[in-house]
Amino acid sequence: MALSGQLKRIAGPAYIASSATNIYTPVASTMYVRIKHIHIVNKTAASATFALYVGATGGSAGGTELFGTLTSIAAYSPFDWYSDLKMESTDFLTGIASAASTLVITVTGEQVVV
């Protein structure tokens, strides 16, 4: 049974850490998630960079980047990405920011029961 059309906050709002950290952790092997929107805001007076990865828990392996480390957000600015990214029950969304307590991420999507 799908929760079709019902957006849900999947993760956040929370800071993206300055080391590889899970942002989204799968909830159950009987579900998958469709990420619809990733919103990141820079709360500081300086630009900051981030990277997001899809794969293993705490992962930051090359070739798993959703956004690479050169993705920059200007001071006091937002970054928005709209998608239909399917996250299986074994997929984690992890991230790294150039500085701690700088970038806040919120992820919304749909949970689907298989």
C-alpha positions as CSV (number, residue, x, y, z in Angstrom):
1,M,0.0,0.0,0.0
2,A,1.6,3.3,-1.1
3,L,1.3,6.5,0.8
4,S,0.9,8.1,-2.6
5,G,0.6,11.9,-2.8
6,Q,1.3,12.3,1.0
7,L,4.6,14.1,1.4
8,K,6.4,13.3,4.6
9,R,9.5,14.8,6.3
10,I,12.1,12.0,5.8
11,A,14.9,13.8,7.6
12,G,15.8,17.0,9.3
13,P,15.8,19.8,9.8
14,A,19.3,19.1,11.1
15,Y,22.9,20.3,10.6
16,I,25.0,18.5,8.0
17,A,28.1,17.4,9.9
18,S,31.7,18.1,8.9
19,S,32.4,14.4,8.6
20,A,30.4,11.7,6.8
21,T,27.2,11.2,8.7
22,N,23.8,9.6,8.0
23,I,21.1,12.0,7.1
24,Y,18.5,9.4,6.1
25,T,18.4,5.9,7.6
26,P,16.1,3.3,6.1
27,V,13.1,2.6,8.3
28,A,12.2,-1.0,7.4
29,S,13.0,-3.7,4.9
30,T,9.4,-3.7,3.8
31,M,9.5,-0.1,2.7
32,Y,11.2,2.2,0.2
33,V,11.3,5.9,0.1
34,R,11.0,8.3,-2.9
35,I,12.9,11.5,-2.1
36,K,11.0,14.4,-3.7
37,H,12.8,17.4,-2.3
38,I,16.1,18.2,-0.6
39,H,16.3,21.7,1.0
40,I,19.6,23.0,2.4
41,V,20.1,26.4,3.9
42,N,23.3,28.2,4.8
43,K,22.8,29.9,8.1
44,T,26.2,31.8,8.1
45,A,27.8,34.9,6.6
46,A,30.3,32.8,4.5
47,S,29.7,30.5,1.6
48,A,29.8,26.7,2.5
49,T,30.1,23.5,0.5
50,F,28.6,20.1,0.9
51,A,28.5,16.6,-0.6
52,L,25.6,14.1,-0.5
53,Y,26.0,10.3,-1.1
54,V,23.7,7.4,-1.6
55,G,24.9,4.0,-0.4
56,A,26.3,2.5,2.8
57,T,25.8,3.9,6.3
58,G,28.3,6.7,7.0
59,G,29.4,6.4,3.4
60,S,31.4,8.9,1.3
61,A,32.8,6.6,-1.3
62,G,33.8,7.9,-4.7
63,G,31.2,7.1,-7.3
64,T,28.3,7.3,-4.9
65,E,28.0,11.1,-4.9
66,L,24.6,12.7,-5.4
67,F,26.3,16.1,-5.2
68,G,30.1,16.4,-5.1
69,T,32.1,18.4,-2.6
70,L,32.3,21.5,-4.8
71,T,28.5,22.1,-4.4
72,S,28.5,25.6,-2.9
73,I,25.8,27.6,-1.2
74,A,26.2,31.3,-0.8
75,A,25.9,33.1,2.6
76,Y,22.4,33.1,4.0
77,S,21.1,31.3,0.9
78,P,19.0,28.2,0.2
79,F,19.7,25.3,-2.1
80,D,16.7,23.3,-3.4
81,W,16.7,20.0,-5.4
82,Y,13.5,18.4,-6.6
83,S,13.6,14.7,-7.7
84,D,12.0,11.4,-7.7
85,L,14.9,9.4,-6.2
86,K,14.1,5.9,-5.1
87,M,15.9,4.8,-1.9
88,E,15.8,1.1,-1.3
89,S,15.6,-0.4,2.2
90,T,19.5,-0.7,2.1
91,D,20.2,2.8,0.9
92,F,21.4,5.5,3.3
93,L,21.6,9.2,2.4
94,T,24.8,10.6,3.9
95,G,26.4,14.0,3.9
96,I,29.4,16.2,4.6
97,A,29.6,19.9,5.1
98,S,32.7,22.1,4.8
99,A,32.0,23.3,8.4
100,A,29.8,22.1,11.2
101,S,26.7,24.1,12.3
102,T,26.6,25.8,8.9
103,L,24.2,24.0,6.6
104,V,20.8,22.7,7.7
105,I,19.1,20.0,5.6
106,T,15.5,18.9,5.3
107,V,14.4,16.0,3.1
108,T,10.8,15.3,2.1
109,G,9.4,12.4,0.2
110,E,7.0,9.5,0.2
111,Q,7.3,6.2,2.1
112,V,6.0,3.2,0.1
113,V,5.2,-0.2,1.6
114,V,6.2,-3.1,-0.7
